[in-house]
Amino acid sequence: MENVTVQKTSRVSRLKVGIAAVAIGALLVVPSASADTEVVDFNIAGGVLSMELREAGLGDIEDYGLDMFTTGSVDVEVSDLRGTDGNWSVSLEADDFERTGGDGSISAGDFSVSDADTIDESNGIDGGTVESHDPQDLSSASLLGTGSGAHGVYTWSPALHLDVADGTPAGEYTSTLTITETAAP
């Protein structure tokens, strides 16, 4: 008998070798890439710092006599939407109370603020500090509140107190409250 040798070749093996050779060749060739860049920018426009004296009032004195006083409140709102870490302050000042239609006055030095420590920060943006103050003499500009790096809307209603001297004539008295905001960058 004759010796017959059978040689078996596999097409799959040749296919795998071919794919591997192409893949290795692709790794050896570094593709050339190009890039272009464009700067994208935008601006956030800062708002304003504003302040509002919403309402101020004192109650009537019903019993004329000794140790008279009256109380009330003032509603204040500060809106700092500048978008900076700037500071602000609010001051309050009153003119002397003058009697309508006659002689008599009450000194603004007897007009004071108390319980100003309840500033509503619920509409404030995180960060910064606000602080209230209790001026005891409103005859000159007296610090009522300050903000440092505080963004948002802040409201508070400090209590007002006016001592009325014994012997002050009965009648209606009026004064002008002036509230001033000061901004720092």
ABEGO torsion letter per residue (X at the ends): XBBBBBBBBBAAAAAAAAAAAAAAAAAABBBBBBBBBBBBBBBBBBBBBBBBBABBBBBBBABBEBGBBBBBBBBBBBBBAAGBABBBBBBBBBBBBBBBGEBEBBBAAABBBBGAABBBAAABBBEEBBBBBBBABAABBBBABBBBGBBEBBBBBBBBBBBBBBGBBBEBBBBBBBBBBBBBX
